[in-house]
Amino acid sequence: MLNRRSNRVKIVLSCLLLGIIVAAGFLFLRFRGSVIVKPNQSELISSEVITYRQDDEAWSADMLGDSRFTMKSSGCLVTCIASAVSMETGTQITPGALNEIFSENQVYDSEGNVQWAMIEKIEGYSADVFQEVSETEIAQCLVFGHYPIVRVRMCGLGNFHYVLIVGIADGEYVCMDPLENSLTKLSHYLNRVYAVRVVSAN
């Protein structure tokens, strides 16, 4: 009887250990390549934030170039760019209108991915692709009136997603998420950033 109980305990402990190892492996793979980013200042209020949703019915069904992907399914990056450009220039350009510009100028590849070098070829537009994630770079962008587009994971662990950092409040980065009706905080994505981009327009 004691041997049976002992064996059961060993099995349970083995299962728990296996579960911990699997969970740790999952988190390692999910977090690989990310940098935890937190601001060094408590407040940095930007001008009025212009928010858009990628699934707005006005453009949700629009295709990304010649790809099979739509704004609703894969337009988070374009929506962030539209918001950033609108705030920088003071002239609103909707994600639908920006998508048309990008499509006409072959900015997308066959899978709907943005080709950053092609943005540079559009008159009045520039794109900065940072080689590494740096809190200093993000802070400097905001100080100079630029809005960093950051790649995160939904809820910190889900699929890759793009959000736009628009300021700092209460010691946290504030973000415009193209799938949310209100502003979020970078902590919603566990403060983990996988890439930083900035697109500007004159």
For each residue, the residues with C-beta under 8 A, 3 or more apart:
1: 4 5
2: 5 6
3: 6 7
4: 1 7 8
5: 1 2 8 9
6: 2 3 9 10
7: 3 4 10 11
8: 4 5 11 12
9: 5 6 12 13
10: 6 7 13 14
11: 7 8 14 15
12: 8 9 15 16
13: 9 10 16 17
14: 10 11 17 18
15: 11 12 18 19
16: 12 13 19 20
17: 13 14 20 21
18: 14 15 21 22
19: 15 16 22 23
20: 16 17 23 24
21: 17 18 24 25
22: 18 19 25 26
23: 19 20 26 27
24: 20 21 27 28
25: 21 22 28 29
26: 22 23 29 30
27: 23 24 30 31 157
28: 24 25 31 32
29: 25 26 32
30: 26 27 153 157
31: 27 28 34 192
32: 28 29
33: 194
34: 31 133 153 192 193 194
35: 132 133 134 192 193 194
36: 190 191 192 193
37: 133 135 138 150 173 186 191 192 193
38: 135 171 172 173 186 191
39: 42 44 135 138 139 168 171 172 173
40: 135 139
41: 44 139 168 171
42: 39 168 170 171
43: 168 169 170
44: 39 41 139 142 143 167 168
45: 167 168 169
46: 49 87 142 147 166 167
47: 87
48: 87
49: 46 83 87 166 167 176 183
50: 83 86 87 92
51: 83 176 183
52: 56 79 82 83 94 95 176 178
53: 56 79 178 179 180 181
54: 60 71 72 75 76 78 79 95 178 179
55: 60 71 72 178 179
56: 52 53 59 60 95 96
57: 60 61
58: 94 96
59: 56 62 71 75 94 95 96 99
60: 54 55 56 57 70 71 72 75
61: 57 70 71 72
62: 59 70 71 75 96 99 100
63: 66 67 68 69 70 103
64: 67 69 70 71 74 75 78 99 102 103 108 112
65: 102 103 106 107 108 109 112
66: 63 103 108 110
67: 63 64 108 109 110 111 112
68: 63 112
69: 63 64 73 74 111 112
70: 60 61 62 63 64 73 74 75
71: 54 55 59 60 61 62 64 74 75 78 79 95 96 99
72: 54 55 60 61 75
73: 69 70
74: 64 69 70 71 77 112
75: 54 59 60 62 64 70 71 72 78 79 95 99 178
76: 54 79 80 161 162 163 178 179
77: 74 80 81 114 149 162
78: 54 64 71 75 81 82 95 98 99 102 114
79: 52 53 54 71 75 76 82 83 95 178
80: 76 77 83 84 149 162 163 164 176 178
81: 77 78 84 85 98 149 199
82: 52 78 79 85 86 93 94 95 97 98
83: 49 50 51 52 79 80 86 87 147 164 166 176
84: 80 81 87 88 146 147 149 164 198 199 200
85: 81 82 88 89 93 98 125 199 200 201
86: 50 82 83 89 90 91 92 93
87: 46 47 48 49 50 83 84 90 147 166
88: 84 85 145 146 147 200 201
89: 85 86 93 201 202
90: 86 87
91: 86
92: 50 86
93: 82 85 86 89 97 98 201
94: 52 58 59 82 97 98
95: 52 54 56 59 71 75 78 79 82 98 99 178
96: 56 58 59 62 71 99 100
97: 82 93 94 100 101
98: 78 81 82 85 93 94 95 101 102
99: 59 62 64 71 75 78 95 96 102 103
100: 62 96 97 103 104
101: 97 98 104 105 107 122
102: 64 65 78 98 99 105 107 108 114 119
103: 63 64 65 66 99 100 106 107 108
104: 100 101
105: 101 102 118 121 122
106: 65 103 115 118
107: 65 101 102 103 114 115 118 119 122
108: 64 65 66 67 102 103 112 113 114 115
109: 65 67 112 113 115
110: 66 67
111: 67 69
112: 64 65 67 68 69 74 108 109
113: 108 109
114: 77 78 102 107 108 118 119
115: 106 107 108 109 118 119
116: 119 120 127 129 197
117: 120 121 127
118: 105 106 107 114 115 121 122
119: 102 107 114 115 116 122 125 126 127 199
120: 116 117 125 126 127
121: 105 117 118
122: 101 105 107 118 119 125
123:
124: 201 202
125: 85 119 120 122 199 200 201 202
126: 119 120 199 200 201
127: 116 117 119 120 197 198 199 200
128: 197 198 199 200
129: 116 197
130: 133 134 137 195 196 197 198
131:
132: 35
133: 34 35 37 130 137 150 193 194 195 196
134: 35 130 137 138 196
135: 37 38 39 40 138 139
136: 139 140
137: 130 133 134 140 141 148 196
138: 37 39 134 135 141 142 148 150 165 173 193 196
139: 39 40 41 44 135 136 142 143
140: 136 137 143 144
141: 137 138 144 146 147 148 165 198
142: 44 46 138 139 145 146 147 148 165 167 168
143: 44 139 140
144: 140 141
145: 88 142
146: 84 88 141 142 198 200
147: 46 83 84 87 88 141 142 164 165 166 198
148: 137 138 141 142 164 165 196 197 198
149: 77 80 81 84 162 163 164 165 196 197 198 199
150: 37 133 138 162 163 164 165 175 186 193 194 195 196 197
151: 160 161 162 193 194 195 196
152: 156 160 161 162 163 186 189 192 193 194
153: 30 34 156 157 158 159 160 161 189 190 192 194
154: 157 158 159 161 189
155: 158 188 189
156: 152 153 188 189 190 192
157: 27 30 153 154 190
158: 153 154 155 161
159: 153 154
160: 151 152 153 194
161: 76 151 152 153 154 158 177 179 189
162: 76 77 80 149 150 151 152 178
163: 76 80 149 150 152 175 176 177 178 184 186 189
164: 80 83 84 147 148 149 150 175 176
165: 138 141 142 147 148 149 150 173 174 175 186
166: 46 49 83 87 147 174 175 176 183
167: 44 45 46 49 142 173 174
168: 39 41 42 43 44 45 142 171 172 173 174
169: 43 45 172 174 185
170: 42 43
171: 38 39 41 42 168
172: 38 39 168 169 185 186 187
173: 37 38 39 138 165 167 168 185 186 191
174: 165 166 167 168 169 183 184 185 186
175: 150 163 164 165 166 183 184 185 186 188 189
176: 49 51 52 80 83 163 164 166 183 184
177: 161 163 180 183 184 188
178: 52 53 54 55 75 76 79 80 95 162 163
179: 53 54 55 76 161
180: 53 177 183 184
181: 53
182:
183: 49 51 166 174 175 176 177 180
184: 163 174 175 176 177 180 188 189
185: 169 172 173 174 175 188
186: 37 38 150 152 163 165 172 173 174 175 189 191 193
187: 172 190 191
188: 155 156 175 177 184 185
189: 152 153 154 155 156 161 163 175 184 186 192
190: 36 153 156 157 187
191: 36 37 38 173 186 187
192: 31 34 35 36 37 152 153 156 189
193: 34 35 36 37 133 138 150 151 152 186 196
194: 33 34 35 133 150 151 152 153 160
195: 130 133 150 151
196: 130 133 134 137 138 148 149 150 151 193
197: 116 127 128 129 130 148 149 150
198: 84 127 128 130 141 146 147 148 149
199: 81 84 85 119 125 126 127 128 149
200: 84 85 88 125 126 127 128 146
201: 85 88 89 93 124 125 126
202: 89 124 125
